[in-house]
Amino acid sequence: MPLPSREGQPVPQVKFRYRENGEWMDTDSDKLFKGRTVAVFSLAGAFTPTCSSTHLPRFNELAPTFKHNGVDQVVCIAVNDPYVMEE
């Protein structure tokens, strides 16, 4: 049975920690999502061989296509290393 669509529902309030220029930074759901279109995908481990060689590069390749179609930001959430892809 397919899951019901959650499109248009608010993202739960969550705090995120990420690395930027070697420094730990904090952000929250509103800063990432409020009033924006964001594509979120996840990886089990950002620097594992399969994720690094297969999964992540494809999202990186498609980032301009996402942006061309109205996506403001592409966000990767990995169990071991959350980060945001920038163009």
C-alpha positions as CSV (number, residue, x, y, z in Angstrom):
1,M,0.0,0.0,0.0
2,P,1.5,3.4,-1.0
3,L,2.2,6.0,1.7
4,P,-0.1,9.0,1.6
5,S,1.4,12.2,0.1
6,R,2.8,14.6,2.7
7,E,3.3,17.4,0.1
8,G,2.5,20.8,1.5
9,Q,2.7,19.8,5.1
10,P,5.3,21.6,7.3
11,V,8.6,20.0,8.0
12,P,8.9,19.1,11.8
13,Q,11.0,21.5,13.8
14,V,14.5,20.0,14.0
15,K,17.9,21.4,14.7
16,F,20.7,20.3,12.4
17,R,24.5,20.5,12.8
18,Y,26.7,20.7,9.8
19,R,30.3,21.5,8.8
20,E,31.1,24.6,6.8
21,N,34.7,25.5,6.1
22,G,35.9,23.1,8.7
23,E,33.7,24.6,11.4
24,W,30.6,23.2,13.1
25,M,27.5,25.3,12.4
26,D,23.8,25.0,13.6
27,T,20.7,25.5,11.6
28,D,17.0,24.5,12.0
29,S,14.1,23.4,9.9
30,D,12.8,26.9,9.2
31,K,16.1,28.2,7.9
32,L,16.4,25.3,5.5
33,F,12.8,24.8,4.4
34,K,10.4,27.7,5.2
35,G,9.2,29.4,2.0
36,R,11.6,27.4,-0.1
37,T,11.6,24.3,-2.3
38,V,14.2,21.9,-1.1
39,A,15.1,18.4,-2.4
40,V,16.3,16.2,0.4
41,F,17.9,12.8,0.0
42,S,19.8,10.7,2.5
43,L,22.8,8.4,2.5
44,A,23.7,5.7,5.0
45,G,27.3,7.0,5.0
46,A,28.5,10.0,3.0
47,F,32.0,8.7,2.5
48,T,31.4,5.0,2.0
49,P,32.6,3.6,-1.3
50,T,29.1,3.0,-2.8
51,C,27.7,6.3,-1.6
52,S,30.7,8.3,-2.7
53,S,31.1,6.6,-6.1
54,T,27.5,6.1,-7.1
55,H,24.8,7.8,-5.1
56,L,26.2,11.2,-4.3
57,P,27.7,12.0,-7.7
58,R,24.4,11.5,-9.5
59,F,22.7,14.1,-7.2
60,N,25.6,16.4,-7.8
61,E,25.1,15.9,-11.6
62,L,21.4,16.6,-11.3
63,A,21.7,19.7,-9.0
64,P,21.5,22.1,-11.9
65,T,18.4,20.3,-13.3
66,F,16.8,20.5,-9.9
67,K,17.5,24.2,-9.7
68,H,16.3,24.8,-13.2
69,N,13.0,23.2,-12.1
70,G,12.5,25.5,-9.1
71,V,14.4,23.7,-6.4
72,D,16.2,26.3,-4.2
73,Q,18.6,23.9,-2.6
74,V,19.6,20.2,-2.6
75,V,20.3,18.8,0.9
76,C,22.0,15.6,1.7
77,I,21.4,14.1,5.2
78,A,23.9,11.3,6.0
79,V,23.9,9.3,9.2
80,N,27.6,10.0,9.7
81,D,28.1,13.3,8.0
82,P,25.3,15.8,7.1
83,Y,26.2,18.5,4.6
84,V,24.6,20.7,2.0
85,M,25.6,20.6,-1.7
86,E,26.4,24.0,-3.2
87,E,26.8,24.9,-6.9
